[in-house]
């Protein structure tokens, strides 16, 4: 049987030995851009919100705000993914179009994340954003190689919730990350909602 662990909510400042520093490019900043570890679920959620807003700033999209309700939905689905070792999208978001957008990331790295506190929330967000190379701003065409990027910067989305769970595998901890967005992205006007770099 696989043991599934949820990150616990952490309060207060950063633990000793866990450093963080800002990443700044022009007018856009990521206060936790150089974090080296986490001190709990709240810390990871902040580490995910900050790069979302950093990348959105680079495209002129307004900042997202964390939603406790979306956090709960995302956490529930992350735990389901860890229990089933899956990366499927959730099925309770409505349909055609869904009322919540969703990005999912799963991964492990035995060299970087030998324990749960070594994982940082910026990793999945950076991976999603890297799909920008697969997006043609001239045509505004959505496909499976750029859909995480387009949801990340989707201009009309204004709420974010993220969840993370882990399962111990033979090679070490595997991480399951879910972020949900309201209003949902990837439906509607791509020219308006996926702006190029400013």
C-alpha positions in Angstrom: 0.0 0.0 0.0 1.3 3.5 -0.9 1.3 6.0 1.9 -0.1 9.4 0.8 0.9 12.4 2.7 -0.6 15.9 2.6 1.5 18.9 3.4 0.5 20.5 6.7 -0.4 24.1 6.9 2.5 26.1 8.2 2.4 29.4 9.9 4.9 32.0 10.8 8.3 32.7 9.4 10.8 30.7 7.5 12.7 27.9 9.4 16.4 28.2 9.9 18.4 26.9 7.0 15.5 27.5 4.5 16.5 30.7 2.6 14.4 32.6 0.2 15.1 35.6 -2.0 13.4 37.8 -4.5 13.6 37.4 -8.3 13.1 40.7 -10.1 12.9 41.4 -13.8 11.9 45.0 -14.8 8.7 45.8 -13.0 7.9 42.2 -12.2 9.0 40.5 -9.0 8.7 37.1 -7.4 9.3 37.5 -3.6 9.9 33.7 -3.2 11.7 33.2 -6.5 14.9 31.8 -5.0 13.3 29.7 -2.2 15.3 26.5 -1.5 12.7 24.6 0.6 9.3 24.9 2.2 8.0 25.0 5.8 4.5 23.6 5.0 1.5 23.9 2.7 0.9 27.6 3.2 4.5 28.3 2.3 4.3 26.2 -0.9 1.0 27.9 -1.9 2.8 31.3 -1.6 5.7 29.9 -3.6 3.2 29.0 -6.3 1.2 32.3 -6.2 4.3 34.5 -6.5 5.6 33.0 -9.7 2.1 32.9 -11.2 1.9 36.7 -10.6 5.5 37.2 -11.8 4.8 35.5 -15.1 1.4 37.2 -15.5 3.1 40.6 -14.9 5.4 39.9 -17.8 2.3 39.5 -20.0 0.3 42.4 -18.6 -2.2 40.1 -16.9 -3.6 41.2 -13.5 -2.5 39.4 -10.3 -4.2 36.4 -9.0 -5.5 36.1 -5.4 -5.5 32.9 -3.4 -8.9 31.4 -2.8 -9.4 29.1 0.2 -12.3 27.4 -1.6 -10.1 26.7 -4.7 -7.3 25.6 -2.3 -9.6 23.0 -0.8 -10.8 21.7 -4.2 -7.2 21.5 -5.5 -6.0 19.8 -2.3 -8.7 17.2 -2.5 -7.8 16.4 -6.1 -4.0 16.3 -5.4 -4.6 13.7 -2.7 -6.7 11.6 -5.1 -3.9 11.8 -7.7 -1.3 10.7 -5.1 -3.5 7.8 -4.0 -4.0 6.5 -7.6 -0.6 7.6 -9.0 -2.5 9.5 -11.8 -2.3 12.8 -13.5 -5.9 13.0 -14.8 -7.9 16.2 -14.6 -10.6 16.4 -11.9 -14.2 15.6 -12.9 -16.1 17.9 -10.7 -15.4 21.3 -12.4 -18.5 21.4 -14.6 -18.3 21.0 -18.4 -18.4 22.8 -21.7 -16.8 24.9 -20.5 -15.8 24.0 -16.9 -16.3 26.6 -14.3 -12.7 26.1 -13.0 -9.5 25.9 -15.0 -6.9 23.4 -13.8 -3.2 22.7 -14.2 -1.6 19.5 -13.0 2.0 18.6 -12.4 3.5 15.4 -11.1 7.2 14.7 -10.6 10.1 13.5 -8.6 13.8 14.2 -8.5 15.8 12.0 -6.1 18.8 14.4 -6.3 16.8 17.6 -5.4 13.9 16.3 -3.3 15.0 13.6 -0.9 12.5 14.9 1.6 9.2 16.7 1.5 10.6 20.0 2.8 13.1 20.3 -0.1 10.3 20.8 -2.6 9.5 24.3 -3.7 6.3 25.5 -5.3 8.0 27.4 -8.1 9.0 24.2 -9.9 5.6 23.3 -11.4 4.8 26.9 -12.2 8.1 27.3 -14.1 7.5 24.1 -16.0 4.0 25.3 -17.0 5.4 28.7 -18.1 8.1 27.0 -20.2 5.4 26.0 -22.6 5.4 29.6 -24.0 7.8 28.3 -26.6 5.0 26.1 -28.0 2.5 29.0 -28.3 2.0 31.0 -31.4 0.7 34.4 -30.4 -0.2 35.2 -34.0 -2.6 32.3 -34.4 -3.7 31.9 -30.8 -3.9 28.1 -31.2 -4.4 26.0 -28.1 -2.9 22.5 -28.0 -1.7 20.0 -25.4 1.9 21.4 -25.6 0.9 24.9 -24.4 -2.4 24.6 -22.4 -0.7 25.0 -19.0 1.0 28.2 -20.1 -2.2 29.7 -21.5 -4.1 29.0 -18.3 -1.3 30.4 -16.2 -1.3 33.8 -18.0 -5.1 33.8 -18.9 -6.0 37.5 -18.3 -9.6 37.1 -17.1 -8.7 34.5 -14.4 -8.4 36.3 -11.1 -8.5 33.5 -8.4 -6.1 30.7 -7.7 -6.1 27.7 -5.5 -3.3 25.0 -5.2 -3.0 21.7 -3.5 0.0 19.3 -3.2 0.2 15.7 -2.0 3.0 13.2 -2.0 3.3 9.5 -2.1 6.4 7.6 -1.1 7.7 5.5 -4.1 10.6 3.1 -4.3 12.8 6.0 -5.7 11.7 8.6 -3.1 8.8 11.0 -2.7 6.7 11.8 -5.7 4.8 15.1 -5.8 1.3 15.7 -7.1 0.4 19.4 -7.7 -2.9 20.8 -8.7 -3.8 24.4 -9.3 -7.3 25.6 -10.1 -8.4 28.9 -11.5 -11.5 31.0 -11.7 -12.8 32.1 -14.1 -11.6 29.1 -16.1 -9.1 29.9 -18.8 -8.6 28.3 -22.2 -12.1 29.1 -23.3 -13.0 32.2 -25.2 -10.8 34.9 -26.8 -7.2 33.9 -26.9 -6.0 37.1 -28.4 -7.4 39.1 -25.5 -6.6 36.6 -22.7 -3.1 35.3 -23.7 -1.2 38.6 -24.3 2.4 38.5 -25.6 5.3 39.7 -23.4 5.0 43.4 -22.7 
